[in-house]
Amino acid sequence: MRTTLDIPENLIREALKVTKSKTKTDLIKKALENIIQRNRIRRIKDFKGKVDLNIDLDVLRKRI
């Protein structure tokens, strides 16, 4: 999909350098993937302490 964006050139230059991306398209893809990954991690962290699996590891590993 083609999209026109107005992004400050200095921001693009610095991001290209930091990520070692070869193209602006590659840079934008990496940025979007990073946003998605961070969001997924945050949602998973929201479950901390809320899920009780009640697992006995010895039984699970057949160490009865």
TITIDREN-753350 format. One record per residue (C-alpha): residue number from 1; x, y, z; residue in three letters. Coordinates in steps of 0.5 Angstrom, whole numbers. Example, Ala and Ser with C-alpha at 12.3 -4.5 7.8 and 13.67 -1.06 7.14 Angstrom:
residues 2
+-----+-------+-------+-------+-----+
|   k |  east | north |    up |   r |
+-----+-------+-------+-------+-----+
|   1 |    25 |    -9 |    16 | ala |
|   2 |    27 |    -2 |    14 | ser |
+-----+-------+-------+-------+-----+
end
This chain:
residues 64
+-----+-------+-------+-------+-----+
|   k |  east | north |    up |   r |
+-----+-------+-------+-------+-----+
|   1 |     0 |     0 |     0 | met |
|   2 |     3 |     7 |    -2 | arg |
|   3 |     2 |    12 |     3 | thr |
|   4 |     5 |    19 |     4 | thr |
|   5 |     7 |    21 |    10 | leu |
|   6 |    10 |    28 |    13 | asp |
|   7 |    16 |    25 |    18 | ile |
|   8 |    22 |    30 |    20 | pro |
|   9 |    28 |    28 |    16 | glu |
|  10 |    32 |    29 |    22 | asn |
|  11 |    28 |    23 |    25 | leu |
|  12 |    28 |    19 |    19 | ile |
|  13 |    36 |    20 |    18 | arg |
|  14 |    37 |    18 |    26 | glu |
|  15 |    33 |    12 |    26 | ala |
|  16 |    36 |     9 |    19 | leu |
|  17 |    43 |    10 |    22 | lys |
|  18 |    40 |     7 |    29 | val |
|  19 |    37 |     1 |    26 | thr |
|  20 |    42 |     0 |    20 | lys |
|  21 |    36 |     0 |    15 | ser |
|  22 |    37 |     1 |     8 | lys |
|  23 |    31 |     4 |     6 | thr |
|  24 |    25 |     8 |     9 | lys |
|  25 |    20 |     3 |     7 | thr |
|  26 |    25 |    -2 |    11 | asp |
|  27 |    25 |     3 |    17 | leu |
|  28 |    18 |     4 |    17 | ile |
|  29 |    16 |    -4 |    17 | lys |
|  30 |    21 |    -5 |    23 | lys |
|  31 |    18 |     1 |    27 | ala |
|  32 |    11 |    -2 |    26 | leu |
|  33 |    13 |    -9 |    28 | glu |
|  34 |    17 |    -6 |    34 | asn |
|  35 |    10 |    -3 |    36 | ile |
|  36 |     6 |    -9 |    35 | ile |
|  37 |    11 |   -13 |    39 | gln |
|  38 |    11 |    -8 |    45 | arg |
|  39 |     4 |    -8 |    45 | asn |
|  40 |     3 |   -16 |    45 | arg |
|  41 |     8 |   -16 |    51 | ile |
|  42 |     5 |   -11 |    55 | arg |
|  43 |    -2 |   -15 |    54 | arg |
|  44 |     2 |   -21 |    56 | ile |
|  45 |     5 |   -18 |    62 | lys |
|  46 |    -2 |   -16 |    64 | asp |
|  47 |    -4 |   -23 |    66 | phe |
|  48 |     2 |   -23 |    71 | lys |
|  49 |    -1 |   -26 |    78 | gly |
|  50 |    -8 |   -27 |    75 | lys |
|  51 |    -8 |   -34 |    72 | val |
|  52 |    -7 |   -40 |    77 | asp |
|  53 |    -5 |   -46 |    73 | leu |
|  54 |    -4 |   -50 |    79 | asn |
|  55 |     1 |   -54 |    76 | ile |
|  56 |     5 |   -60 |    80 | asp |
|  57 |    12 |   -60 |    76 | leu |
|  58 |    14 |   -67 |    79 | asp |
|  59 |     7 |   -70 |    76 | val |
|  60 |     8 |   -66 |    70 | leu |
|  61 |    15 |   -69 |    69 | arg |
|  62 |    13 |   -76 |    72 | lys |
|  63 |    17 |   -76 |    78 | arg |
|  64 |    12 |   -79 |    82 | ile |
+-----+-------+-------+-------+-----+
end
